Amino acid sequence: MATPPIFTVLPSPPLAGGTEIRDSFTDTLALARRAEESGLDGFFLADSLDYEPAFSSHTRFEPLSLAGALLSCVERINVITTISTTFNHPYHIARSLTSLAHIGQGRIGVNFVTSFGGEQNFGLTELPTPDERYARAEEFIEVVRQLGRSWGPETQDPTPINYSSDYLKVKGPLSIKPHKDELLVGQSGQSPAGIELAAKAAQFVFTAAQLDHLQQRYFDALTASASTVRADGTRPTVLSGLAPIIGDTTEQAWEHERAMWGTLSYEEQLRRIEEVLGIDLSDVEPGDRFPRERLLPIEDIVRRPGRAASIYEFLENNDLSLAELVRTQTRHNGHRTVVGTADQVADEISRIAGLASLDGFIILLPKRSELVDSVFDELFPRLSDRGVLIAATDAESTRARFARRG
Ligand SMILES: Cc1cc2nc3c(=O)[nH]c(=O)nc-3n(C[C@H](O)[C@H](O)[C@H](O)COP(=O)(O)O)c2cc1C
């Protein structure tokens, strides 16, 4: 990485069983302020449009509303909000994001996703295929961009965009004056179609890779795709998810890790794997060898082909029981987990920051509130001491860090 790595945090929905649950707006704002004070560049809001049994007992916020409230209270960092291109309309979203850009003086970014569930909440009996979702996503992003420019370079000359396709028909111009800064657009699908969309339309990507060689492979695919669709030699900025778990000793850190996930039942973990793989495994005993012969051709996976492909590869390289697969693959959704003392975790993040295959991190905060403090109080100061986390001085230079890489 030639320039300082980008650091953003993602507050994770709490899992039951912690000693304390911090899930109010005041708690979330306190995290955003700590992120700003710690020198981070962004605060990332994930989202789900579906009921999630494990998490729905806690307060969660619709991310556009939350972004508005947070932006009015932090001064330098960017708030990045996740938006589904499958279950929204771009005119609404362009209006919301434009309003947020005005509220936050441009410090808003968006992580566009194609969604892997929630269809029955939007009048559909089946989730559209990945190809349909990605085709609509590309047009959706294009319409949001066109609406953002629909008042002309001087924002004085509102002009219809007259966008018309099978998926979207939008006359324009935008009903509110666009913000002067171009919207910061990211995306996080990892299948070949997701990578292609990122190459065409995203300034940054959010990616999950548990190991260096998987990170490198994603990076190679992304840069190869970008080189075929971009004439200016740029590629999206690559932000990799990383979940730190810190203890006073290595053993205690692993104990924390086990305790954190121990509260999620085996049945719930199995349900998640079945959903990703699109198969029923209810008749397989936890200790039985994983029945690889049941795996569907990857082209038949509708919900999360990118995630399924990484599980297929994991199964190819490891002979596992069903329980082992469930345990290793449900934690942190395929993101890299780094477990150890604050010094060990800081050393490992410093090492990863030196890889050429990423530009920064999305730090997934622990799902137990009592483990979050050590990330802010012990890990981030160590990353600053090591010269890895370098705070930008103002909002403009913070935002500039997300700009396209060559
Ligand atoms: C790193 C990462 C983060 C994601 N975050 C979200 C999210 O917050 N909400 C969501 O609905 N989908 C999220 N997605 C999933 C997308 O909705 C995407 O549709 C799904 O992964 C299927 O596309 P793919 O097979 O191309 O990855 C995420 C995916 C990745 C890889």
The ligand as a MOL file (V3000), in Angstrom:
LIG
                    3D

  0  0  0     0  0            999 V3000
M  V30 BEGIN CTAB
M  V30 COUNTS 31 33 0 0 0
M  V30 BEGIN ATOM
M  V30 1 C -18.2340 -8.3520 2.1730 0
M  V30 2 C -19.7080 -8.4180 1.8850 0
M  V30 3 C -20.5900 -7.6190 2.6290 0
M  V30 4 C -21.9730 -7.6540 2.3690 0
M  V30 5 N -22.8310 -6.8930 3.1040 0
M  V30 6 C -24.1670 -6.9990 2.8860 0
M  V30 7 C -25.1180 -6.2860 3.6950 0
M  V30 8 O -24.7820 -5.5540 4.6230 0
M  V30 9 N -26.4370 -6.4540 3.4160 0
M  V30 10 C -26.8710 -7.2600 2.3940 0
M  V30 11 O -28.0650 -7.3470 2.1800 0
M  V30 12 N -25.9970 -7.9280 1.6440 0
M  V30 13 C -24.6770 -7.8310 1.8610 0
M  V30 14 N -23.7990 -8.5380 1.0820 0
M  V30 15 C -24.2960 -9.5060 0.0580 0
M  V30 16 C -24.8480 -8.9590 -1.1920 0
M  V30 17 O -26.1940 -8.7070 -0.9220 0
M  V30 18 C -24.7850 -9.8960 -2.4220 0
M  V30 19 O -25.9760 -9.8690 -3.0400 0
M  V30 20 C -24.5960 -11.3400 -2.1180 0
M  V30 21 O -23.3420 -11.4990 -1.5800 0
M  V30 22 C -24.7210 -12.1680 -3.4020 0
M  V30 23 O -23.8430 -11.7220 -4.3680 0
M  V30 24 P -22.4510 -12.4330 -4.7020 0
M  V30 25 O -22.7410 -13.8690 -4.8870 0
M  V30 26 O -21.9910 -11.7380 -5.9470 0
M  V30 27 O -21.5250 -12.1810 -3.5450 0
M  V30 28 C -22.4490 -8.5080 1.3430 0
M  V30 29 C -21.5390 -9.2980 0.5990 0
M  V30 30 C -20.1950 -9.2570 0.8710 0
M  V30 31 C -19.2730 -10.1080 0.0510 0
M  V30 END ATOM
M  V30 BEGIN BOND
M  V30 1 1 1 2
M  V30 2 1 2 3
M  V30 3 2 2 30
M  V30 4 2 3 4
M  V30 5 1 4 5
M  V30 6 1 4 28
M  V30 7 2 5 6
M  V30 8 1 6 7
M  V30 9 1 6 13
M  V30 10 2 7 8
M  V30 11 1 7 9
M  V30 12 1 9 10
M  V30 13 2 10 11
M  V30 14 1 10 12
M  V30 15 2 12 13
M  V30 16 1 13 14
M  V30 17 1 14 15
M  V30 18 1 14 28
M  V30 19 1 15 16
M  V30 20 1 16 17
M  V30 21 1 16 18
M  V30 22 1 18 19
M  V30 23 1 18 20
M  V30 24 1 20 21
M  V30 25 1 20 22
M  V30 26 1 22 23
M  V30 27 1 23 24
M  V30 28 2 24 25
M  V30 29 1 24 26
M  V30 30 1 24 27
M  V30 31 2 28 29
M  V30 32 1 29 30
M  V30 33 1 30 31
M  V30 END BOND
M  V30 END CTAB
M  END
